[in-house]
Amino acid sequence: IVSLAVKPLENLSGDASKDFFADGMTDELTTKLSQINALKRVVSGSTMMRYKRSPKSSAEIAREINVAAMVEGSVVLSGNQARISVQLVEAGTDKTLWAESYTQNVANIVQLQDQVTVAIANAIALKLTPGEKTRFATARVVNPEAYDYYLRGIHEAQTSPESCDISIGMLEKAISIDNNFAEAYAALAGVYSTKSFFFETNKDLEVKAEQAADKALQLNPELPAAILARAGLLWTPGHGFPHEQVIAETRHALAVAPNYGDAHFVLGAVYFHVGLIGEAVTEFKKAEEIAPGEGPRFHLGLMAMYQGHYDEAAATMDRNPNGMVPAFVQCNISFALFDGGKLESARERIEKARAQFTDEGGVMAATEAFFLAAAGDKIYAHQKIDQAIK
């Protein structure tokens, strides 16, 4: 068994407001397992959240997402005491390979996560490297209140300025209580960066993100999330896109956590920007294996277009990518059709998209202008260019 996933742990605390703790344990356990080199594929926590409260059995889900085994279980949180019951189910036989229950004070929860990770590795005879053995044996004690705020902070979906602000507030409380909490600093760097990049161009947020990432790395130089946060902060216009440095940082994160989907995606994006399309495809494929159906699939379509495989590109990008800007997706599908010699289909596609989606950034009007110019309609093309600029 070299591939597995963690089914969202069930909250049996009798209090729905404690869902965040069960979800947090799911994410943390997934993160720990992704750091085992002997595992070739660990499906991302964000992908597995689709199966929260799913009536399907673990074996069914494992077969659906093409992994050999599934970790499942439950969490009961009472005050500062957590009881976690977990088992490992084989996909092919529906047989329980290993099961155990643990009761631990939240202060020792990271130690418990490491204990569960090592137990799973032992149950399926995975050989841990000396570095992994050391890492999983040196967990520090955490402040229960700080850990509560940390889990609440990472539980917030960072898809809006409001959710970013809630997440930032929780994570800042976590580090105000425990200023040696490396994971909280790394998470905070990520949210500051997300807010600055997507919602609010703000130099102060960038500075805060850099300070949080630096503090996380000072506390734990081998923390994958912190290493990747620093790489992402370097990959900006202000820093001049230092691709060699960013590639080195991202590879460092993957050396610690080989199944870190976000790091594979970032590495693919950097390779793409410097023209290493083959290398980019390799990384996007790995990212797509870890997080099936999300952004990497669209980028694999984009890579196919730059490799001249136009029909494949259009079909891949059209497979309902999640989390992508619709206008951007539709423009690239149209260009794949155009580059494949299907001018009329390309024009029809973008016209239909204009009726369906908001033209964010004027990209669809600009694409129409391109097609009109290619067809020799200079006057109307200029009108579309003006529209795009406005």
Residue pairs with C-beta under 8 A, 6 or more apart in sequence:
1 68
1 69
1 90
1 97
1 124
2 38
2 39
2 40
2 41
2 68
2 126
3 39
3 40
3 41
3 42
3 66
3 67
3 68
3 69
4 33
4 39
4 41
4 42
4 43
4 62
4 67
4 68
4 69
4 70
4 71
4 88
4 120
5 30
5 42
5 43
5 47
5 48
5 61
5 62
5 65
5 67
5 70
5 71
6 26
6 29
6 30
6 33
6 45
6 48
6 70
6 71
6 72
7 26
7 48
7 51
7 54
7 58
7 61
7 70
7 71
7 72
8 22
8 23
8 26
8 48
8 49
8 51
8 52
8 53
9 22
9 23
9 25
9 26
9 29
9 72
9 73
9 74
9 75
9 84
9 86
10 22
10 73
10 74
10 75
11 18
11 19
11 21
11 22
11 74
11 75
11 77
12 74
12 75
12 76
13 21
13 22
13 75
13 76
13 77
13 78
18 77
20 151
20 152
20 155
21 75
21 77
21 82
21 148
21 151
22 74
22 75
23 49
23 52
23 151
23 155
24 150
24 151
24 154
24 155
25 75
25 82
25 84
25 113
26 45
26 48
26 49
27 45
27 154
28 110
28 113
29 71
29 86
29 113
29 116
29 117
30 42
30 43
30 44
30 45
30 48
31 45
31 224
31 225
31 257
32 113
32 114
32 116
32 117
32 136
33 39
33 42
33 71
33 117
33 120
33 259
34 42
34 257
34 258
34 259
34 260
34 290
35 132
35 135
35 224
35 256
35 257
35 258
35 259
36 42
36 117
36 121
36 126
36 128
36 132
36 259
37 129
37 132
37 258
38 121
38 126
38 127
38 128
39 126
39 258
39 259
40 259
41 67
41 259
41 289
41 290
42 259
42 290
43 65
43 67
43 290
43 291
43 292
44 261
44 290
44 291
46 291
46 294
47 65
47 290
47 291
47 292
47 293
47 294
51 61
54 61
56 64
57 89
57 94
58 70
58 72
58 89
59 70
59 89
59 90
59 91
59 92
59 93
59 94
61 70
62 68
62 69
62 70
62 89
62 90
62 91
63 91
65 292
67 91
68 90
68 91
68 92
69 88
69 89
69 90
69 91
69 97
69 124
70 88
70 89
70 91
71 86
71 87
71 88
71 89
71 120
72 86
72 87
72 89
73 84
73 85
73 86
73 87
74 84
74 85
75 82
75 83
75 84
75 85
76 82
76 83
76 84
77 106
80 105
80 106
80 107
80 144
81 103
81 104
81 105
81 106
82 103
82 104
82 105
82 106
82 109
82 112
83 101
83 102
83 103
84 101
84 102
84 104
84 112
84 116
85 99
85 100
85 101
85 102
86 99
86 100
86 101
86 116
86 120
87 96
87 97
87 98
87 99
87 100
88 96
88 97
88 98
88 99
88 120
88 123
88 124
89 95
89 96
89 97
90 96
90 97
97 123
97 124
98 119
98 120
98 123
98 124
100 116
100 119
102 112
102 115
102 116
104 111
104 112
105 144
106 142
106 144
106 147
106 148
107 141
107 142
107 143
107 144
107 147
108 139
108 141
109 142
109 147
110 139
110 140
110 142
111 139
111 141
113 139
114 135
114 136
114 137
114 139
115 136
117 136
118 128
118 136
121 128
128 136
135 222
140 180
142 178
142 181
143 177
143 178
143 181
145 177
146 173
146 174
146 175
146 177
146 178
146 181
146 184
147 174
149 170
149 171
149 173
149 174
149 177
149 184
150 170
150 171
150 174
150 181
150 183
150 184
150 187
152 170
153 167
153 168
153 169
153 170
153 171
153 174
153 184
153 187
153 188
153 191
154 167
154 171
154 187
156 163
156 164
156 166
156 167
156 170
157 163
158 164
158 167
158 191
158 194
158 195
160 199
161 195
161 199
161 200
164 191
164 194
164 195
164 199
165 195
167 187
167 191
168 188
168 191
168 192
168 195
171 184
171 187
171 188
171 191
172 188
174 181
174 184
175 181
175 184
175 185
175 188
178 184
180 219
181 219
182 215
182 216
182 219
182 220
182 223
182 226
183 216
183 223
183 225
185 212
185 213
185 215
185 216
185 219
185 226
186 212
186 213
186 216
186 223
186 225
186 226
186 229
187 225
188 208
188 209
188 212
189 209
189 210
189 212
189 213
189 216
189 226
189 229
189 230
189 233
190 209
190 225
190 229
190 232
192 205
192 206
192 208
192 209
192 212
193 205
193 206
193 209
193 229
193 232
193 233
195 202
195 205
196 202
196 205
196 206
196 209
206 233
206 236
206 238
209 229
209 233
210 230
210 233
212 229
213 226
213 229
213 230
213 233
214 230
216 223
216 225
216 226
216 229
217 223
217 226
217 227
217 230
220 226
222 256
223 256
224 253
224 254
224 256
224 257
224 260
224 263
227 249
227 250
227 252
227 253
227 256
228 249
228 250
228 253
228 260
228 262
228 263
228 266
230 249
231 246
231 249
231 250
231 253
231 266
232 266
233 239
234 242
234 245
234 246
234 249
235 241
235 242
235 246
235 266
235 270
241 273
243 270
243 273
243 274
246 266
246 270
247 267
247 270
247 271
250 263
250 266
250 267
250 270
251 267
253 260
253 263
254 260
254 263
254 264
254 267
257 263
259 290
260 290
261 286
261 287
261 290
261 291
261 296
262 287
264 283
264 284
264 286
264 287
264 290
264 296
265 283
265 284
265 287
265 295
265 296
265 299
267 283
268 279
268 280
268 281
268 282
268 283
268 284
268 287
268 296
268 299
269 280
269 299
271 277
271 279
271 280
271 283
272 280
272 299
272 302
272 303
272 306
277 303
277 306
277 307
280 299
280 303
281 300
281 303
281 307
284 296
284 299
284 300
284 303
285 296
285 300
287 295
287 296
288 294
288 296
288 297
288 300
293 320
293 321
293 322
294 321
294 322
294 323
295 321
295 322
295 323
295 324
297 316
297 319
297 321
298 316
298 317
298 321
298 324
298 329
300 316
301 312
301 313
301 314
301 315
301 316
301 317
301 318
301 319
301 332
301 336
302 313
302 317
302 332
304 310
304 312
304 313
304 316
304 336
305 313
305 314
305 317
305 332
305 335
305 336
305 339
308 339
310 336
310 337
310 339
310 340
310 341
311 336
311 340
313 336
314 333
314 336
314 337
314 340
317 329
317 332
317 333
317 336
318 333
321 329
325 360
326 353
326 356
326 357
326 358
327 353
327 357
327 358
327 359
327 360
327 361
327 363
327 364
328 360
328 363
330 349
330 350
330 353
330 357
330 364
331 350
331 353
331 363
331 364
331 366
331 367
333 349
334 346
334 347
334 349
334 350
334 353
334 367
334 371
335 346
335 367
337 343
337 345
337 346
337 349
338 346
338 370
338 371
338 374
343 371
343 374
343 375
346 371
347 368
347 371
347 375
350 364
350 367
350 368
350 371
351 368
353 364
354 364
354 365
354 368
357 364
359 365
362 387
362 388
362 389
362 390
363 388
365 384
365 385
365 387
365 388
366 384
366 385
366 388
368 384
369 381
369 382
369 384
369 385
369 388
370 381
372 378
372 380
372 381
372 384
373 381
